[in-house]
Amino acid sequence: MGVGSDATPPVGRTLVYAKRLRHVNSESDNLRDEQLVAALAGADVIAGRKAWGEFACGWERMHAAEQKAALEAALRSGSWWTASAARRFVSDQWDRLPEPMRAGAEHGIEACLRQPRAAPGTWPFLPGHWSRLPDRLKALIDQERISNALQNDRLAAEVWEFLTSHWEEIPASAKIAVTAERLSGALSHSRCRIALGAWEFVTEHWQLLPLPTRAAVDGERLAAAAASGRIAPTVEEFLAAHPEAAQVSQARASGVVRAAATSANELFTTGVEKMPRTILLIVLDCLRADHVCSYGYSRATTPNIDALAEQGCLWENAYSLSSWTKPSVASILTGLYPTQHGAFRGVKRSKAGQSARTDALRSPTPTLAESLSTAGWRCGAFINNAQLGEFTHLNRGFSSYAPAVGKADRLIGIFLEWLEAAADRKNFAYLHFLDTHAPYQPRRRHVAMFGGNRDSNLYRDFSARDYARLRRTISDGQRTLSDEELEQMMQMYDGAIRRLDGKLRIILAMLKELGLRDRTAIFITADHGEEFMEHGQIGHGQALYTELTHVPLIAQTPGGPSGVRRNTPVSQVDLSHTIQRLAQVEHPTPGCNLLDFDTTPRPVCSELLVGRRYTQTLRRAGFSMHRRYKFERSDVDSDAAATPREWVVSRSIKPKTELYDLRTDAGEHENLTKAAEQKVTRKKLSAAMDTWWSGLEMPDAGAASGNVEIDSQVVQRLRELGYMD
């Protein structure tokens, strides 16, 4: 199934239909209520999309009975596209739905579950909302329905995910559906997602499975799975968690363990000195450097990332360009600072609440993907973050750009399918994982690794909106977190890191299986960090302190440096130029090659614009300086296209300054701005920051510059992430 196929309903497609609908005469073209319900319920994909666009843009203006009928019809739709869109809508909007619509959603889900073969859109909905469902719906998840779903290849992967998340809450009578025969077939299934789901299930619940069911994990299954490049890393994790399972078939299992160990060593060999045929840029959302083992963290959160670091180069002091996703990633993909590329404001809703706008890339300078594609590289982006949709213009140069592909397993599956389709070409792929972003969703075993219990963890059932509400109350000074609350949140965060780290093994194994491992360059970094009350808040996007901008940066390249650690402060702004040099682009965009240790990196500066507050930070010579500006509301509202630099220069705004000695105060807690002994340092850093800021080359705004409108489904996804009310 290709990235651009109709099987997955991308967020952007509804925008196409919605825009068309908004520009036509409502009396002549808008569907009547009866027609809307009929179109949503039918199997016609085109009619269903058009009807869903009408519903998604206008449901808040519909009468309660119409809302209920339309949503129920969509959930029961004969079109897989419509049913999936409706399921995602319910999942995203559950907290906002009025009671009649919730009732309609429940009836739609109930009708699907009562069918002999439940609709595909139903099972993926269950894990995230199981605790909220009424008992009558939970009772429908019985032996017969689980059995039927597990035998349906379209549903089985989602069913295994559900069973992994809620096995202990399912009645014993329903668990009978997971027989040894059925589990055995899933563990060796030809579809990778089904096999991975089954191995995740046995890894998580091995101790709870009856002995007859455990018999499915025999030497034959272990050997077959270990021989599969995609499945082998998960089998190794299973054996590491349950070494007693190897006794099921001692001879064969021992061979599997030896093969797995050999495979692990082979996966991290660097290969011969050649230009890479494949370049991977892997961004792990919210991963702060000091929670990575290679950077000194005491918990074993990142064994696979650490193995890459040992065979490559690690920058100990790498910093992001901002503390939230859009401006940071835009800088990575352009080699420009946020002030230059212009994409660093959040989403602003209209007063009527019917539309939303934000900024996009305004620079005509070629992006990393444009430079690579011009040089003959095939470029693909596989992203799980609604803030990086096509409305940002970050898709420029990518022949495949998928901004909402889902969690790690699905993202990796789509990427590998794309890679296999043209493995003989020069391929560049940008992978952006959201699995380390709140709400953190580790497995039980991952939390247990760090002394916690996921089942009793305070944040087990937290949604993104729950985190957002907690964050607001803390920011407003209404509450704080106790040491125990903070520790439990940290256990969930670290568990999520460990879970995602394990997924990276699948990518490495598949590269080896395709014969690409020794010709692949891999860059691993994060778009920003995450705060856990270091400066009185949680989350990200509120400041530019170390916990929010100090990110991991690791590169492993064919024939490149191995086991090298660099402590020179560097900025992600130079990643684009570095990758272009590695790809032998004839005319790369300006910057510094981080792999050339004899050159001096560009200034390590970060920027943040939140409403009327603009902050810039410089890190240099063991010190950091933060300057904060506050603009008048009239400046922001009347001249939204202007840059903070233009506002500051034109109005002679003076900043508030903070100065920190990173050598003795790495966490940036003791402000030395007024310290007499730091007067010279303060002047030097201030002059350096002035030189950097005034010396930035400001590209002319292109035709596509300025604010752009984003569609309602992107707004819904941003609400799901907790970025909007």
C-alpha positions as semicolon CSV with decimal commas, in nm:
position;residue;x (nm);y (nm);z (nm)
1;M;0,000;0,000;0,000
2;G;0,174;0,319;-0,115
3;V;0,217;0,634;0,086
4;G;-0,012;0,824;-0,142
5;S;-0,282;0,557;-0,167
6;D;-0,640;0,615;-0,065
7;A;-0,619;0,360;0,214
8;T;-0,520;0,620;0,473
9;P;-0,727;0,937;0,513
10;P;-0,459;1,210;0,537
11;V;-0,551;1,516;0,736
12;G;-0,494;1,741;0,436
13;R;-0,746;1,571;0,210
14;T;-1,046;1,691;0,407
15;L;-0,915;2,045;0,355
16;V;-0,953;2,008;-0,022
17;Y;-1,317;1,913;0,005
18;A;-1,385;2,160;0,284
19;K;-1,243;2,452;0,086
20;R;-1,452;2,364;-0,214
21;L;-1,761;2,346;0,001
22;R;-1,699;2,684;0,158
23;H;-1,684;2,855;-0,181
24;V;-2,008;2,728;-0,329
25;N;-2,360;2,848;-0,285
26;S;-2,502;2,672;0,021
27;E;-2,852;2,647;-0,125
28;S;-2,741;2,481;-0,449
29;D;-2,454;2,257;-0,344
30;N;-2,462;2,181;0,030
31;L;-2,591;1,836;0,109
32;R;-2,922;1,817;0,286
33;D;-2,925;1,645;0,620
34;E;-3,075;1,325;0,482
35;Q;-2,830;1,318;0,195
36;L;-2,541;1,392;0,431
37;V;-2,628;1,096;0,653
38;A;-2,678;0,870;0,352
39;A;-2,345;0,972;0,200
40;L;-2,163;0,919;0,529
41;A;-2,317;0,575;0,572
42;G;-2,261;0,461;0,214
43;A;-1,969;0,279;0,056
44;D;-1,897;0,548;-0,207
45;V;-1,554;0,687;-0,114
46;I;-1,587;1,013;-0,311
47;A;-1,933;1,092;-0,177
48;G;-1,820;0,997;0,172
49;R;-1,522;1,231;0,158
50;K;-1,733;1,520;0,040
51;A;-1,991;1,455;0,309
52;W;-1,723;1,422;0,575
53;G;-1,573;1,754;0,469
54;E;-1,915;1,914;0,516
55;F;-1,956;1,752;0,856
56;A;-1,603;1,824;0,983
57;C;-1,629;2,195;0,901
58;G;-1,984;2,248;1,019
59;W;-2,072;2,001;1,293
60;E;-2,065;2,264;1,566
61;R;-2,344;2,455;1,385
62;M;-2,567;2,150;1,342
63;H;-2,862;2,061;1,562
64;A;-2,800;1,795;1,825
65;A;-3,011;1,532;1,650
66;E;-2,832;1,596;1,321
67;Q;-2,491;1,573;1,490
68;K;-2,581;1,241;1,649
69;A;-2,724;1,089;1,330
70;A;-2,435;1,203;1,109
71;L;-2,161;1,083;1,342
72;E;-2,330;0,749;1,403
73;A;-2,369;0,701;1,027
74;A;-2,003;0,784;0,963
75;L;-1,882;0,537;1,225
76;R;-2,097;0,265;1,066
77;S;-1,997;0,368;0,714
78;G;-1,944;0,116;0,439
79;S;-1,643;0,326;0,331
80;W;-1,327;0,242;0,521
81;W;-1,202;0,597;0,459
82;T;-1,510;0,758;0,615
83;A;-1,519;0,517;0,910
84;S;-1,151;0,582;0,984
85;A;-1,194;0,960;0,961
86;A;-1,494;0,940;1,196
87;R;-1,306;0,722;1,442
88;R;-1,016;0,968;1,450
89;F;-1,260;1,256;1,493
90;V;-1,422;1,088;1,793
91;S;-1,084;1,003;1,941
92;D;-0,959;1,361;1,903
93;Q;-1,277;1,538;2,006
94;W;-1,418;1,309;2,275
95;D;-1,377;1,563;2,557
96;R;-1,552;1,833;2,351
97;L;-1,843;1,632;2,218
98;P;-2,184;1,723;2,357
99;E;-2,372;1,438;2,522
100;P;-2,598;1,359;2,222
101;M;-2,293;1,321;1,998
102;R;-2,121;1,097;2,252
103;A;-2,435;0,886;2,257
104;G;-2,427;0,872;1,877
105;A;-2,061;0,774;1,886
106;E;-2,130;0,498;2,137
107;H;-2,420;0,368;1,929
108;G;-2,205;0,371;1,617
109;I;-1,925;0,183;1,791
110;E;-2,176;-0,060;1,940
111;A;-2,331;-0,128;1,599
112;C;-1,986;-0,194;1,454
113;L;-1,894;-0,430;1,735
114;R;-2,221;-0,620;1,703
115;Q;-2,144;-0,698;1,342
116;P;-1,992;-1,043;1,288
117;R;-1,684;-0,865;1,151
118;A;-1,645;-0,528;1,320
119;A;-1,565;-0,231;1,098
120;P;-1,191;-0,159;1,061
121;G;-1,224;0,183;1,221
122;T;-1,349;0,039;1,550
123;W;-1,056;-0,155;1,695
124;P;-0,796;0,126;1,673
125;F;-1,036;0,344;1,872
126;L;-1,060;0,109;2,170
127;P;-0,714;0,128;2,338
128;G;-0,719;0,503;2,395
129;H;-1,079;0,517;2,516
130;W;-1,136;0,184;2,689
131;S;-1,157;0,335;3,037
132;R;-1,425;0,583;2,921
133;L;-1,654;0,335;2,752
134;P;-1,972;0,219;2,929
135;D;-1,981;-0,139;3,055
136;R;-2,231;-0,246;2,788
137;L;-1,974;-0,172;2,518
138;K;-1,690;-0,338;2,705
139;A;-1,907;-0,648;2,740
140;L;-1,920;-0,677;2,361
141;I;-1,548;-0,751;2,349
142;D;-1,604;-1,121;2,399
143;Q;-1,440;-1,440;2,278
144;E;-1,630;-1,450;1,949
145;R;-1,548;-1,094;1,845
146;I;-1,183;-1,121;1,940
147;S;-1,158;-1,450;1,752
148;N;-1,322;-1,307;1,441
149;A;-1,104;-0,996;1,449
150;L;-0,781;-1,190;1,497
151;Q;-0,863;-1,394;1,187
152;N;-0,912;-1,077;0,982
153;D;-0,577;-0,961;0,846
154;R;-0,710;-0,605;0,816
155;L;-0,788;-0,591;1,185
156;A;-0,542;-0,826;1,353
157;A;-0,260;-0,573;1,413
158;E;-0,499;-0,331;1,587
159;V;-0,650;-0,615;1,792
160;W;-0,308;-0,724;1,917
161;E;-0,238;-0,362;2,014
162;F;-0,565;-0,355;2,208
163;L;-0,493;-0,687;2,380
164;T;-0,143;-0,571;2,474
165;S;-0,281;-0,252;2,634
166;H;-0,582;-0,402;2,817
167;W;-0,522;-0,775;2,863
168;E;-0,564;-0,765;3,241
169;E;-0,898;-0,584;3,210
170;I;-1,053;-0,829;2,965
171;P;-1,280;-1,099;3,114
172;A;-1,128;-1,447;3,136
173;S;-1,403;-1,579;2,910
174;A;-1,283;-1,346;2,633
175;K;-0,916;-1,435;2,677
176;I;-0,992;-1,786;2,558
177;A;-0,989;-1,641;2,205
178;V;-0,610;-1,619;2,223
179;T;-0,531;-1,984;2,166
180;A;-0,186;-2,131;2,118
181;E;-0,269;-2,202;1,754
182;R;-0,389;-1,847;1,690
183;L;-0,093;-1,693;1,870
184;S;0,149;-1,920;1,685
185;G;0,007;-1,811;1,351
186;A;0,034;-1,444;1,444
187;L;0,395;-1,473;1,568
188;S;0,503;-1,607;1,229
189;H;0,257;-1,409;1,017
190;S;0,376;-1,282;0,680
191;R;0,242;-0,935;0,759
192;C;0,504;-0,758;0,966
193;R;0,261;-0,545;1,169
194;I;0,065;-0,849;1,282
195;A;0,378;-1,039;1,382
196;L;0,521;-0,738;1,566
197;G;0,192;-0,689;1,748
198;A;0,187;-1,053;1,860
199;W;0,550;-1,041;1,980
200;E;0,475;-0,719;2,173
201;F;0,181;-0,900;2,332
202;V;0,381;-1,201;2,452
203;T;0,666;-0,977;2,569
204;E;0,427;-0,770;2,780
205;H;0,212;-1,054;2,920
206;W;0,428;-1,366;2,911
207;Q;0,396;-1,429;3,284
208;L;0,015;-1,403;3,267
209;L;-0,033;-1,645;2,980
210;P;-0,139;-2,004;3,059
211;L;0,117;-2,273;2,982
212;P;-0,073;-2,414;2,681
213;T;-0,070;-2,068;2,521
214;R;0,299;-2,020;2,597
215;A;0,367;-2,332;2,394
216;A;0,311;-2,116;2,083
217;V;0,650;-1,957;2,149
218;D;0,860;-2,257;2,054
219;G;1,204;-2,291;1,904
220;E;1,065;-2,289;1,552
221;R;0,886;-1,958;1,603
222;L;1,189;-1,805;1,771
223;A;1,422;-1,918;1,493
224;A;1,192;-1,794;1,216
225;A;1,140;-1,457;1,381
226;A;1,510;-1,412;1,456
227;A;1,583;-1,471;1,088
228;S;1,349;-1,189;0,989
229;G;1,521;-0,853;0,977
230;R;1,210;-0,665;1,087
231;I;1,106;-0,898;1,368
232;A;1,446;-0,994;1,512
233;P;1,488;-0,686;1,737
234;T;1,151;-0,750;1,901
235;V;1,243;-1,117;1,959
236;E;1,568;-1,007;2,122
237;E;1,370;-0,777;2,351
238;F;1,138;-1,066;2,436
239;L;1,429;-1,294;2,526
240;A;1,596;-1,020;2,728
241;A;1,275;-0,966;2,927
242;H;1,197;-1,338;2,964
243;P;1,518;-1,545;2,943
244;E;1,331;-1,844;3,082
245;A;1,140;-1,861;2,753
246;A;1,454;-1,994;2,587
247;Q;1,403;-2,319;2,776
248;V;1,097;-2,392;2,563
249;S;1,330;-2,547;2,308
250;Q;1,678;-2,535;2,454
251;A;1,883;-2,626;2,150
252;R;1,706;-2,409;1,898
253;A;1,646;-2,121;2,135
254;S;2,012;-2,112;2,233
255;G;2,098;-2,088;1,867
256;V;1,853;-1,802;1,833
257;V;2,015;-1,617;2,122
258;R;2,359;-1,661;1,966
259;A;2,226;-1,550;1,628
260;A;2,063;-1,249;1,786
261;A;2,385;-1,146;1,955
262;T;2,576;-1,184;1,629
263;S;2,308;-0,985;1,449
264;A;2,330;-0,707;1,706
265;N;2,703;-0,668;1,644
266;E;2,660;-0,674;1,266
267;L;2,391;-0,408;1,273
268;F;2,631;-0,150;1,410
269;T;2,929;-0,206;1,182
270;T;3,020;0,099;0,981
271;G;3,109;-0,059;0,648
272;V;3,348;0,068;0,386
273;E;3,435;0,425;0,305
274;K;3,186;0,528;0,036
275;M;2,933;0,802;-0,021
276;P;2,609;0,686;0,143
277;R;2,331;0,558;-0,079
278;T;2,076;0,623;0,194
279;I;2,065;0,908;0,445
280;L;1,827;0,898;0,742
281;L;1,748;1,203;0,955
282;I;1,567;1,072;1,263
283;V;1,404;1,327;1,494
284;L;1,269;1,208;1,830
285;D;1,019;1,462;1,959
286;C;1,083;1,603;2,310
287;L;1,396;1,395;2,378
288;R;1,628;1,591;2,605
289;A;1,996;1,502;2,596
290;D;2,036;1,434;2,966
291;H;1,788;1,144;2,945
292;V;2,008;0,958;2,695
293;C;2,259;0,711;2,843
294;S;2,538;0,829;2,612
295;Y;2,501;1,174;2,768
296;G;2,546;1,043;3,122
297;Y;2,193;0,941;3,222
298;S;2,186;0,673;3,491
299;R;1,880;0,491;3,359
300;A;1,916;0,251;3,065
301;T;1,676;0,439;2,838
302;T;1,861;0,421;2,505
303;P;2,073;0,108;2,447
304;N;2,028;0,119;2,070
305;I;2,103;0,488;2,035
306;D;2,408;0,434;2,255
307;A;2,531;0,156;2,026
308;L;2,507;0,391;1,729
309;A;2,696;0,658;1,922
310;E;2,977;0,414;1,998
311;Q;3,018;0,348;1,625
312;G;2,979;0,711;1,517
313;C;3,017;1,067;1,639
314;L;2,836;1,226;1,933
315;W;2,817;1,601;1,996
316;E;2,798;1,656;2,370
317;N;2,675;2,015;2,346
318;A;2,423;2,032;2,063
319;Y;2,134;2,277;2,085
320;S;1,802;2,315;1,909
321;L;1,697;2,639;1,742
322;S;1,383;2,671;1,953
323;S;1,191;2,488;2,222
324;W;0,896;2,369;2,016
325;T;0,856;2,175;1,696
326;K;0,774;2,401;1,402
327;P;1,054;2,662;1,427
328;S;1,309;2,401;1,529
329;V;1,235;2,158;1,245
330;A;1,207;2,442;0,994
331;S;1,562;2,544;1,089
332;I;1,689;2,186;1,058
333;L;1,540;2,155;0,709
334;T;1,653;2,497;0,583
335;G;1,978;2,580;0,762
336;L;1,826;2,914;0,866
337;Y;1,753;3,065;1,206
338;P;1,383;3,114;1,293
339;T;1,408;3,490;1,238
340;Q;1,520;3,416;0,882
341;H;1,276;3,144;0,776
342;G;0,981;3,303;0,956
343;A;0,795;2,989;1,062
344;F;0,788;3,022;1,438
345;R;0,446;3,142;1,551
346;G;0,178;2,922;1,695
347;V;-0,176;2,876;1,566
348;K;-0,417;3,163;1,618
349;R;-0,792;3,102;1,611
350;S;-1,031;3,357;1,466
351;K;-1,267;3,532;1,706
352;A;-1,555;3,333;1,564
353;G;-1,354;3,014;1,613
354;Q;-1,432;2,885;1,264
355;S;-1,082;2,919;1,118
356;A;-0,722;2,918;1,230
357;R;-0,405;3,072;1,089
358;T;-0,033;3,039;1,142
359;D;0,291;3,129;0,965
360;A;0,486;2,927;0,712
361;L;0,830;2,926;0,550
362;R;0,878;3,266;0,393
363;S;1,227;3,213;0,262
364;P;1,287;3,137;-0,106
365;T;1,613;2,967;-0,005
366;P;1,605;2,600;-0,110
367;T;1,525;2,353;0,163
368;L;1,741;2,051;0,237
369;A;1,503;1,828;0,040
370;E;1,501;2,067;-0,257
371;S;1,881;2,071;-0,270
372;L;1,902;1,693;-0,246
373;S;1,626;1,626;-0,502
374;T;1,797;1,863;-0,748
375;A;2,111;1,654;-0,700
376;G;1,923;1,335;-0,789
377;W;1,820;1,214;-0,445
378;R;1,474;1,069;-0,382
379;C;1,332;1,241;-0,072
380;G;1,059;1,124;0,164
381;A;0,928;1,256;0,496
382;F;0,736;1,035;0,739
383;I;0,609;1,238;1,030
384;N;0,379;1,202;1,328
385;N;0,322;1,564;1,424
386;A;0,031;1,782;1,308
387;Q;0,242;2,097;1,346
388;L;0,445;1,996;1,041
389;G;0,163;1,969;0,790
390;E;0,192;2,082;0,431
391;F;0,057;2,423;0,530
392;T;0,407;2,499;0,670
393;H;0,559;2,459;0,319
394;L;0,815;2,222;0,472
395;N;0,708;1,966;0,211
396;R;0,907;2,152;-0,054
397;G;1,141;1,908;-0,229
398;F;0,990;1,589;-0,085
399;S;0,836;1,358;-0,345
400;S;0,657;1,183;-0,056
401;Y;0,546;1,390;0,242
402;A;0,328;1,218;0,503
403;P;0,274;1,450;0,803
404;A;0,033;1,233;1,005
405;V;0,129;0,869;0,961
406;G;0,073;0,758;1,321
407;K;0,282;0,594;1,589
408;A;0,622;0,432;1,553
409;D;0,517;0,093;1,415
410;R;0,304;0,242;1,140
411;L;0,557;0,515;1,061
412;I;0,837;0,260;1,026
413;G;0,619;0,033;0,814
414;I;0,529;0,309;0,567
415;F;0,889;0,429;0,550
416;L;1,026;0,079;0,483
417;E;0,764;0,023;0,214
418;W;0,874;0,349;0,050
419;L;1,241;0,253;0,078
420;E;1,192;-0,098;-0,062
421;A;1,013;0,044;-0,367
422;A;1,338;0,207;-0,487
423;A;1,618;0,072;-0,268
424;D;1,865;0,094;-0,556
425;R;1,832;0,475;-0,575
426;K;1,990;0,745;-0,362
427;N;1,732;0,797;-0,085
428;F;1,699;1,062;0,183
429;A;1,432;1,010;0,450
430;Y;1,328;1,235;0,736
431;L;1,155;1,036;1,013
432;H;0,984;1,227;1,294
433;F;0,859;1,021;1,590
434;L;0,611;1,159;1,843
435;D;0,621;0,862;2,083
436;T;0,832;1,051;2,340
437;H;0,580;1,337;2,351
438;A;0,311;1,358;2,619
439;P;0,091;1,169;2,680
440;Y;0,364;0,916;2,746
441;Q;0,254;0,560;2,664
442;P;0,521;0,308;2,762
443;R;0,458;-0,061;2,817
444;R;0,441;-0,198;3,170
445;R;0,784;-0,355;3,140
446;H;0,943;-0,028;3,038
447;V;0,811;0,155;3,344
448;A;0,910;-0,139;3,564
449;M;1,270;-0,107;3,439
450;F;1,290;0,224;3,622
451;G;1,127;0,117;3,947
452;G;0,771;0,217;3,860
453;N;0,434;0,050;3,819
454;R;0,241;0,166;3,513
455;D;-0,091;0,034;3,642
456;S;-0,078;0,254;3,952
457;N;0,104;0,545;3,789
458;L;-0,078;0,877;3,831
459;Y;-0,038;0,956;3,461
460;R;-0,135;0,620;3,313
461;D;-0,468;0,744;3,170
462;F;-0,364;1,104;3,109
463;S;-0,457;1,240;2,768
464;A;-0,272;1,522;2,595
465;R;-0,545;1,756;2,713
466;D;-0,499;1,637;3,069
467;Y;-0,131;1,726;3,044
468;A;-0,220;2,062;2,890
469;R;-0,461;2,143;3,173
470;L;-0,203;2,040;3,433
471;R;0,057;2,249;3,259
472;R;-0,170;2,557;3,263
473;T;-0,250;2,523;3,633
474;I;0,121;2,493;3,714
475;S;0,209;2,787;3,487
476;D;-0,062;2,999;3,652
477;G;0,080;2,919;3,996
478;Q;-0,231;2,733;4,108
479;R;-0,039;2,416;4,195
480;T;0,297;2,244;4,179
481;L;0,418;1,885;4,165
482;S;0,547;1,688;4,461
483;D;0,866;1,486;4,432
484;E;0,659;1,167;4,404
485;E;0,436;1,310;4,130
486;L;0,740;1,430;3,939
487;E;0,911;1,092;3,972
488;Q;0,606;0,909;3,838
489;M;0,586;1,146;3,541
490;M;0,957;1,092;3,478
491;Q;0,912;0,714;3,488
492;M;0,649;0,737;3,215
493;Y;0,872;0,966;3,008
494;D;1,176;0,742;3,045
495;G;0,964;0,435;2,969
496;A;0,840;0,598;2,649
497;I;1,202;0,671;2,549
498;R;1,301;0,309;2,611
499;R;1,005;0,182;2,410
500;L;1,086;0,405;2,112
501;D;1,456;0,320;2,131
502;G;1,360;-0,044;2,076
503;K;1,173;0,048;1,756
504;L;1,491;0,191;1,605
505;R;1,633;-0,162;1,597
506;I;1,367;-0,254;1,341
507;I;1,496;0,015;1,105
508;L;1,855;-0,102;1,143
509;A;1,759;-0,465;1,092
510;M;1,565;-0,387;0,776
511;L;1,849;-0,182;0,633
512;K;2,073;-0,483;0,682
513;E;1,817;-0,712;0,520
514;L;1,801;-0,482;0,216
515;G;2,180;-0,473;0,193
516;L;2,189;-0,101;0,273
517;R;2,330;-0,095;0,626
518;D;2,693;-0,030;0,532
519;R;2,592;0,239;0,281
520;T;2,354;0,430;0,512
521;A;2,428;0,749;0,705
522;I;2,213;0,800;1,014
523;F;2,162;1,125;1,203
524;I;1,966;1,109;1,531
525;T;1,854;1,419;1,716
526;A;1,549;1,583;1,879
527;D;1,352;1,892;1,788
528;H;1,366;2,017;2,149
529;G;1,373;1,893;2,508
530;E;1,116;1,874;2,786
531;E;1,090;2,052;3,120
532;F;1,009;1,876;3,446
533;M;0,980;2,170;3,688
534;E;1,346;2,280;3,655
535;H;1,218;2,634;3,610
536;G;0,872;2,591;3,758
537;Q;0,688;2,444;3,459
538;I;0,637;2,124;3,262
539;G;0,627;2,058;2,888
540;H;0,801;2,276;2,632
541;G;0,771;2,594;2,429
542;Q;0,783;2,832;2,726
543;A;1,155;2,924;2,746
544;L;1,500;2,843;2,607
545;Y;1,673;2,697;2,911
546;T;1,906;2,398;2,889
547;E;1,643;2,132;2,960
548;L;1,444;2,262;2,662
549;T;1,719;2,313;2,403
550;H;2,006;2,075;2,488
551;V;1,936;1,785;2,254
552;P;2,117;1,468;2,149
553;L;2,300;1,475;1,818
554;I;2,459;1,156;1,689
555;A;2,583;1,072;1,339
556;Q;2,702;0,742;1,200
557;T;2,830;0,759;0,843
558;P;2,994;0,502;0,613
559;G;3,367;0,521;0,672
560;G;3,314;0,818;0,901
561;P;3,441;0,884;1,255
562;S;3,381;0,605;1,506
563;G;3,367;0,640;1,884
564;V;3,426;1,016;1,862
565;R;3,282;1,263;2,113
566;R;3,297;1,638;2,048
567;N;3,236;1,892;2,326
568;T;3,237;2,205;2,109
569;P;2,892;2,369;2,127
570;V;2,708;2,322;1,797
571;S;2,368;2,418;1,659
572;Q;2,121;2,218;1,455
573;V;2,123;2,506;1,208
574;D;2,428;2,338;1,050
575;L;2,265;1,998;1,000
576;S;2,127;2,085;0,656
577;H;2,467;2,191;0,524
578;T;2,635;1,886;0,680
579;I;2,393;1,644;0,512
580;Q;2,429;1,821;0,177
581;R;2,808;1,793;0,199
582;L;2,779;1,425;0,281
583;A;2,548;1,378;-0,019
584;Q;2,802;1,562;-0,237
585;V;2,558;1,835;-0,339
586;E;2,749;2,061;-0,576
587;H;2,616;2,391;-0,442
588;P;2,498;2,338;-0,082
589;T;2,314;2,605;0,110
590;P;2,535;2,816;0,342
591;G;2,651;2,667;0,669
592;C;2,919;2,469;0,846
593;N;2,999;2,099;0,798
594;L;2,978;1,951;1,147
595;L;3,173;1,644;1,031
596;D;3,469;1,867;0,943
597;F;3,617;1,917;1,288
598;D;3,864;2,178;1,166
599;T;3,595;2,438;1,094
600;T;3,425;2,670;1,338
601;P;3,050;2,614;1,378
602;R;2,811;2,904;1,348
603;P;2,688;3,085;1,663
604;V;2,483;2,860;1,891
605;C;2,170;3,072;1,915
606;S;1,807;2,983;1,980
607;E;1,487;3,185;1,941
608;L;1,134;3,170;2,075
609;L;0,829;3,383;1,993
610;V;0,520;3,330;2,207
611;G;0,249;3,590;2,160
612;R;0,412;3,925;2,234
613;R;0,720;3,776;2,403
614;Y;1,038;3,713;2,205
615;T;1,345;3,542;2,357
616;Q;1,688;3,482;2,209
617;T;1,974;3,286;2,363
618;L;2,347;3,263;2,289
619;R;2,575;2,990;2,427
620;R;2,946;3,058;2,406
621;A;3,269;2,999;2,601
622;G;3,098;2,824;2,891
623;F;2,830;3,093;2,937
624;S;2,476;3,148;2,819
625;M;2,290;3,475;2,773
626;H;1,913;3,507;2,743
627;R;1,750;3,829;2,619
628;R;1,375;3,876;2,648
629;Y;1,174;4,136;2,458
630;K;0,809;4,222;2,505
631;F;0,621;4,388;2,220
632;E;0,304;4,592;2,219
633;R;-0,007;4,408;2,112
634;S;-0,053;4,659;1,831
635;D;0,284;4,554;1,684
636;V;0,190;4,188;1,667
637;D;-0,167;4,242;1,547
638;S;-0,099;4,512;1,288
639;D;0,219;4,376;1,129
640;A;0,211;4,000;1,160
641;A;0,452;3,955;0,868
642;A;0,729;4,157;1,037
643;T;1,013;3,984;1,220
644;P;1,101;4,043;1,587
645;R;1,421;4,211;1,469
646;E;1,220;4,466;1,270
647;W;0,999;4,533;1,572
648;V;1,298;4,577;1,807
649;V;1,496;4,804;1,571
650;S;1,202;5,021;1,471
651;R;1,088;5,077;1,829
652;S;1,423;5,070;2,016
653;I;1,292;4,808;2,258
654;K;1,532;4,719;2,541
655;P;1,549;4,357;2,659
656;K;1,566;4,196;2,999
657;T;1,889;3,995;3,024
658;E;1,994;3,680;3,206
659;L;2,351;3,547;3,226
660;Y;2,458;3,200;3,343
661;D;2,793;3,031;3,398
662;L;2,738;2,685;3,246
663;R;3,061;2,554;3,391
664;T;2,925;2,573;3,746
665;D;2,551;2,612;3,679
666;A;2,460;2,382;3,392
667;G;2,091;2,406;3,481
668;E;2,086;2,787;3,448
669;H;1,946;2,880;3,789
670;E;2,178;3,157;3,918
671;N;2,140;3,474;3,714
672;L;2,474;3,661;3,707
673;T;2,358;3,964;3,510
674;K;2,420;4,200;3,802
675;A;2,737;4,027;3,924
676;A;3,023;4,280;3,909
677;E;3,284;4,014;3,833
678;Q;3,092;3,914;3,518
679;K;3,075;4,263;3,369
680;V;3,332;4,189;3,098
681;T;3,171;3,856;3,010
682;R;2,831;4,020;2,993
683;K;2,954;4,285;2,750
684;K;3,131;4,027;2,530
685;L;2,828;3,802;2,503
686;S;2,597;4,096;2,443
687;A;2,822;4,221;2,163
688;A;2,843;3,871;2,014
689;M;2,467;3,840;2,017
690;D;2,429;4,183;1,854
691;T;2,678;4,081;1,585
692;W;2,493;3,757;1,519
693;W;2,151;3,920;1,502
694;S;2,251;4,219;1,288
695;G;2,452;3,995;1,057
696;L;2,167;3,762;0,968
697;E;2,089;3,774;0,599
698;M;1,714;3,826;0,577
699;P;1,567;3,669;0,263
700;D;1,295;3,854;0,080
701;A;0,949;3,721;0,151
702;G;0,835;3,486;-0,124
703;A;0,493;3,467;-0,284
704;A;0,385;3,203;-0,034
705;S;0,500;3,398;0,271
706;G;0,295;3,528;0,560
707;N;0,004;3,371;0,739
708;V;-0,167;3,062;0,603
709;E;-0,503;2,913;0,691
710;I;-0,513;2,560;0,829
711;D;-0,808;2,324;0,812
712;S;-1,027;2,199;1,093
713;Q;-0,875;1,851;1,113
714;V;-0,527;1,993;1,171
715;V;-0,677;2,205;1,449
716;Q;-0,826;1,887;1,594
717;R;-0,487;1,716;1,588
718;L;-0,330;2,016;1,762
719;R;-0,598;1,990;2,027
720;E;-0,514;1,622;2,061
721;L;-0,152;1,721;2,129
722;G;-0,273;1,970;2,389
723;Y;-0,156;2,280;2,197
724;M;-0,504;2,430;2,158
725;D;-0,820;2,446;2,366
